[in-house]
Amino acid sequence: MALPELLIDRAKLKHNVATLLNMAALSGIQLHFVTKCLCAWRPAVEAMHEAGAEYFADSRIENLASIQDLGLSRMLVRIPMISQAMDTVRYADLSLNSDLRVIESLSDAALALDTEHGVILMVELGDLREGFMPEEILEVASRVLNLRGVWLAGIGANFNCYGGVIPEEKQLEELVSMAQAIRDRFDIPLPIVSGGNSGSLYLLKEGRMPKGITHLRIGEGYLTGVETSYRRPIGDMFEDVFRIRAEIVELRRKPSVPIGKIGPNSFNEIPVFEDEGNLRRAILAIGEQDARCDTLTPQEANIRFLGASSDHMILDLSLALRDFKVGDLLEFAPDYAALLRAMTSPYVTKILI
């Protein structure tokens, strides 16, 4: 047994994927399941495929390359790098774009590879990450349509990321109107109108998704069972697909305040402590290099997070109900940030159960 370990419940993962597929189908919406948090770990993606997922997306070309034989479509959801244009076309049939020079490089790569690549134009609708400004979109569409090797597959928008902007009906209706303007001007089908990510699931759940939105890019929603705009359960989905286990390597009473002059810690932060007397402190063999420790939720009551370094996490077990000892395992529920880091860390053992 190599610890720490990340346990992934296969049945619950498949259930969440199938539930979202059914929910989206009722509204005529296609889903690309974003696998970046899983680093496209093949056993998990295979389980998703068994549950009916045929469209996958990722932010890393390396991840898309590892699942080329799974599903019908692979989308790159990070803006392609010009330096990776060839591999983008080679391993992704679709990509999200917000720069004409990048699209021109994809055109050149597609011609060199004797293939065709689908371009989705991202539109800036408030979150201030990627996207052409709305007033640019017709001109940009015209220029893309004059390029060989690429085809204009659709338009999309991003929310909930940089600016934390929540997608609302008015923004998505604006996106639908822009898509129709492109169709009318250039007489093309433009099948994809991508209305965001897991933050848009609350609209889908409540039956408020504007007609004309045909596509969503879903990551956190199927992993955690929660939509990301209001952090509410999506419904009939498991929120405990993932668990992290780590081992206690030291357990003893120590003061709650360090002794001596305090300077920067291992992350160049000046820590602040409250004097609570002596605490029963446990050190676990998991740290910031393995997961985001402060967002791991202990699965036993009355356990409190005190801090973490790169290799160790420190907990207060003073009020814990169980009589722990060195060598015991503690189990945690990771949030999305902790899960992303745990999946990325080579020091965390991944187990599909």
Secondary structure, DSSP 8 states (H G I E B T S, - for coil): --SSEEEE-HHHHHHHHHHHHHHHHHTT-EEEEE-GGGTT-HHHHHHHHHTT--EEEES-HHHHHHTTTSSSEEEE-S---GGGHHHHHHH-SEEEE--HHHHHHHHHHHHHTT--EEEEEEB--SS-SS-B-GGGHHHHHHHHHTSSSEEEEEEE---SSSS-----HHHHHHHHHHHHHHHHHH-----EEE--SGGGHHHHHTT---TT--EEEESHHHHHSB-TTT--B-SS--S-SEEEEEEEEEEEEEESS-SS-----TTS---------EEEEEEES--TTTS-GGGEEESSTT-EEEEE-SS-EEEE-TT-SS---TT-EEEEEE-HHHHHHHHH-TTSEEEE-
